[in-house]
């Protein structure tokens, strides 16, 4: 059995180091909830305790949207009326937002195309990116 020569051993080590660096770089590029939530969202469905509470027709009539800006400001629009407020995302994927002096907290699950908010009363609103 022939042992690997120094150059091939060195190449193998360099390949491993390069692969690890690429993996770390790509994992660092993953979008955070804070960056994913930015933008305008339109309500797509709603449910209360697992039961459907908002059909597409109802949600279209309400025309509910939420918009989150990088500076921590938020807008929520329903029935053509827009309310301004602020928001922040906590480390445990909890969205805390204050609109018209009322602060609410919701668990947040956000991807590039969907935003799901579930409040303490187990009411969930799913949004689609607009």
N, C-alpha and C positions, 0 to 999 in steps of 0.2 A: 504494500500500500504506500502510495506516494503522498507525503504531507504537502499541504498547500505552501506555495512559495510566499515570501513576504509581500510582494506586490499584490497578489490575488487576495491575501488576507486583508491587506489595507483597503483594497477596493470594496470588499464585502463590508468592512466596518464603515467606510464612507457612505455606502449605499444605505445602510441601516440608519445612520445619523441623518442622511438627507430625507429618508422616508419619515422619520420621527418629526423633523422640522416641518415638513409639508403638512403632516397630520395636525400638529399644533397650530400652524398658521391657519389652516382651514377651520379648525374648531373655534379659533378666535374671531373668525369672520361671521360666525352664526349671528343672526339678528336677535337682539334682546327684545323682551316684551316692550320696553320703553321706546325702542325705535319702531317696532311693528305697529304700535297703537296710533302713531301719528297719522293724521289725515282725516278724511270724511267717511263716515259709515252710515248705512241705511238699514233700518230694522227689517229683518227678513222673517223672523218667527219669534213667538213668545210662548212660554208655558209657566204654569203655576203648579208646584209639587208634582211635576211630571205630566200634567194634563195640558193639552194644547189650549192656549188662551188667545192666540192671535193668528187668525187666518190671513192669507195674503191680501184678501179684499179689505179686511179691517185695517191691517197695517198700511196699505196703500191710502186708505181714507185718512188715517192719522198723519201719514207722511213724516214719520219720526226719523230724525237723523241725529248723529252725535259727531262732533268734530274735536279732535285733540291736536293742539299745537305744541311745538317744541319748547315754548317758553312756559308751559304749565297751565295755559289757559284752555278752557273748554267751552263748547257751545252745544246746547241741545235744542232741537227744533221739533215742535209738535203742533199740529193744526195751523201751520204757518207762522207760529210765534217762536221766536228765538230767545233763549235765556243764556246769559253769559255766566261763566264761573271759572273755577280752577280745579286742577286734578293733580294727583301724584300716584305713582305706582310704588307700593312697598315691596320689600325684598321677597315676601312670600306670595307674590302674584295677587296682591290685593289692591284694587283700585279704590282710592278714596277721592271723592269729588264733592265739591261744594258749589251749589247753584242757589241763588237767591237766599243765602244765609243758611241753607239746609245741607248738612253733610251726610252722605251715604257711603257705605262701604260695600263692595262686591268682589267676589272672586273673579278673576279674569283669566281667560284662556284666549290667546290671540295668535293668529298665524298671519301670513301675508294677505290672505283674502277673507278671513273670518274673525269676528270678535264675539266672544260669548261672555256675558256678565250674569252672575248669579248672586242675588242679594241674600241677606240673613233670613228672609222669609221663604227661601227656596223658590224664588221667582227668577226665571231665566229669560233673557232677551238675547237673541242671536242677530248679529249684524253682518252685512256683506259690505266689502269695500266699495265705495261709490266712485 
